[in-house]
Amino acid sequence: MTICIAAVGQGPNNKELIVFATDHMISHPMGQFEMTLQKYKMINDNTAAMLAGDPLIFDTLIKDCTEDDHFDGMAQKIQTASMESRTKLFRNSF
C-alpha cells in the first residue's frame, strides 16, 4: 500500500505552504519491501507529482510535463501517458 499525504497551510507573511510526504514501501506479489525509490518528483518550483502504484513507470507518466505547463496541461499529459502505458501493457500481455 502506498501512502501519499499532503496539506496546505499558511506560513509567515500569509504565504501559502504545501507539505507532503510519501512512504518508501513497494508492494510486489512476492511481498512488501522498503526501497529507496522516491514516490514524488518535482516538475517545477511549485509542482510536485506524487505516485501511488508501480514506481517503475513514474518517469514514463511525467515524461511530457515541462516547467511551462499549467496544472490542467500536466494533468492531461499524465492521463494520456497513463492510457498509452496501459494500452502497451495490455497489448504485450497477449
Backbone torsions as a table, in degrees:
resi	resn	phi	psi	omega
1	MET	NA	134.8	178.7
2	THR	-96.6	137.5	176.6
3	ILE	-111.8	120.5	173.7
4	CYS	-134.1	121.8	178.8
5	ILE	-130.4	154.7	177.6
6	ALA	-150.3	152.5	177.3
7	ALA	-143.1	146.4	177.4
8	VAL	-111.7	136.5	179.8
9	GLY	-151.4	-174.3	178.5
10	GLN	-116.7	135.3	177.1
11	GLY	-104.6	-161.6	177.5
12	PRO	-56.3	146.5	179.6
13	ASN	59.7	28.8	178.9
14	ASN	58.3	25.1	177.8
15	LYS	-75.5	131.9	179.8
16	GLU	-70.5	133.6	178.1
17	LEU	-124.2	143.7	174.9
18	ILE	-123.6	128.6	179.0
19	VAL	-117.5	133.6	177.7
20	PHE	-139.4	158.8	179.9
21	ALA	-148.9	149.3	175.6
22	THR	-135.9	161.1	173.6
23	ASP	-90.5	-176.9	178.4
24	HIS	-123.1	15.1	-176.9
25	MET	-80.1	133.8	176.3
26	ILE	-113.2	126.2	176.8
27	SER	-98.4	136.3	-177.5
28	HIS	-144.1	154.6	177.8
29	PRO	-53.5	-24.6	179.2
30	MET	-83.5	-9.4	179.9
31	GLY	142.6	-166.3	179.2
32	GLN	-113.8	142.0	-175.6
33	PHE	-137.6	143.1	170.7
34	GLU	-82.8	128.1	-178.8
35	MET	-128.1	166.0	177.6
36	THR	-93.9	6.8	177.3
37	LEU	-66.8	137.2	176.3
38	GLN	-88.2	139.1	178.6
39	LYS	-100.7	22.2	172.7
40	TYR	-144.8	154.5	175.1
41	LYS	-143.7	139.6	177.2
42	MET	-82.3	124.4	177.8
43	ILE	-89.1	-41.2	172.9
44	ASN	-150.3	-169.2	-174.4
45	ASP	-62.1	-24.9	-177.3
46	ASN	-127.5	19.4	179.6
47	THR	-135.8	122.5	175.6
48	ALA	-117.8	133.5	174.0
49	ALA	-97.0	135.7	179.1
50	MET	-119.2	144.6	-175.4
51	LEU	-123.1	133.4	167.1
52	ALA	-116.9	128.0	-178.7
53	GLY	122.6	-146.8	-174.4
54	ASP	-74.1	108.9	-177.8
55	PRO	-69.8	-14.2	-178.9
56	LEU	-73.0	-17.5	178.7
57	ILE	-100.5	2.9	-175.7
58	PHE	-55.5	-51.6	-178.9
59	ASP	-60.4	-35.1	178.3
60	THR	-64.7	-39.9	-176.7
61	LEU	-69.9	-32.7	-176.4
62	ILE	-107.3	10.8	-173.3
63	LYS	-58.8	-32.3	-176.0
64	ASP	-93.5	-4.6	-180.0
65	CYS	-75.8	136.6	179.3
66	THR	-125.0	168.0	178.3
67	GLU	-63.6	-22.7	-177.6
68	ASP	-85.7	-11.1	-178.7
69	ASP	-72.4	145.1	170.1
70	HIS	-88.4	168.7	-175.4
71	PHE	-53.3	-49.3	-177.7
72	ASP	-61.4	-38.3	177.8
73	GLY	-65.5	-41.5	177.3
74	MET	-63.4	-44.8	-179.5
75	ALA	-59.7	-41.8	179.4
76	GLN	-66.0	-43.0	179.7
77	LYS	-64.2	-39.9	178.7
78	ILE	-66.9	-41.8	178.4
79	GLN	-62.9	-43.5	179.2
80	THR	-62.5	-45.8	178.8
81	ALA	-63.0	-36.5	178.1
82	SER	-64.8	-44.7	178.8
83	MET	-64.1	-41.5	178.2
84	GLU	-63.5	-40.9	179.6
85	SER	-64.6	-43.3	178.7
86	ARG	-65.3	-41.2	178.9
87	THR	-62.4	-44.7	178.9
88	LYS	-62.7	-43.8	178.5
89	LEU	-62.0	-43.0	179.8
90	PHE	-62.3	-47.3	-177.9
91	ARG	-66.0	-35.1	-180.0
92	ASN	-77.1	-9.1	-178.6
93	SER	-85.2	-4.6	179.2
94	PHE	-108.0	NA	NA
